[in-house]
Amino acid sequence: MSDSNLEILAYESSPLGLLCLRRRELLSQPGVVVTEVTLNHEFLMSSLYTDSERALASTALARHGGDDLKVMVGGLGLGYTAHAALSSESVALVEVVELLPQVIDWLRQGLVPLSPELNDESRLVVTQGDVYQRLAGPPNELFDVILIDVDHSPDERLGEESLPFYTAQGLQTAKEHLTPDGVLAVWSYAESSPFADALREVFEQVHVEPVSYDNRLIDERQTDWLFFARG
C-alpha cells in the first residue's frame, strides 16, 4: 500500500462519467484493505460490505429451488453477486451483462478481489451490453433466475434509460425472459413501494426482504432492500 494509504488502480472516462477503481487500507481498521469504485467522484460500491449483493443471489436461488439453472446477472460491479450465484452447485451457467467495458477489463486484468476465482470459472460468461435494453427486447433465450444489481434504487437510477424497467409494462416484458417458474430479483439501497406495487401487477408472488448491517465506516446501521418476484 502506498504512503498515502490509497492506490488508484484505474481512472477513466465512461458513458456514465468518470470511473475510479481504488484500493486502500482502512485507517480505522489497520490491516483491512478494501477495493472501491467511484463514479463522477461519488462513492458507488465497496468490497467491504457485500452481504446484500450476495444475498440477492443466494436467496433468489433458494426461492427457485431447482437444479441446472441458467442465471443472468445485470451488472458486474466487483463481482460479488455473480460469485455468490456461482457458489451454488445448482447453477449451470451465469451470464453477466455489464454496460461498461472498463469494468469488464478490471476483472480480466485481475484488478478486483474476486478476479482469480471468476476468471477461472468455466460456468461464467461476461457480455458487454445494456441489461435493461436486453430485457426490453424479445428473448433469445430464457433464464431461470435474473438478478439485477445496477441502479442505486428504482427511484435513484444511474441513467434514465432504465426507468421503463421499473414499470409494470417493463416488468411484463422482462418476465418474458424468464422460464415459467423463474425468479426475478432486484437490489436496491432503499425501499420502494411503487416498484413493489408494479411487481405485484405482473407477478403472482412478490417478496421484499431488508438486509441490515453495521457500517463501521460511518458508525451507522444501514439497510439494503431486495425485491423477489415469481410466477
DAWO-V986789 format. One line per field, one symbol per residue. phi: phi as a letter, one per 30 degrees, with the letter a starting at -180 (. if undefined). psi: psi as a letter, one per 30 degrees, with the letter a starting at -180 (. if undefined). Layout:
BEGIN
phi: ???
psi: ???
END
This chain:
BEGIN
phi: .dedibcddabadbeckdcbcbbacdddbejccbcbbcbhicecabddbbeddddeddddddddicbhdcbcccjdhcjdddddddddddccabcccbdcdddddedddidceceedddcdddcbccdlcddddddcdddacbdbbccbbddaecbcdadddeeedceddddddeddcdecdbcbbdadbdbdedddddddccdcbbcbdbcaddddchbccbcbccbbai
psi: klefgkkjekjlllffakkkklklkkefikfjklklklkhgkkellfejgeeeeeeeeeeeeeegalhkkkkkjjebggeeeeeeffkffkekkkkjkejfeeeeeeefgflegeeeefgjffkkkkkljeeeeffakkflkkekkkjidlelffjlflfffeeegleeeeeeeffflleglkkkkkkflljeeeeeeeffelekkkkkkjkljjfeghlklklkkkkkk.
END
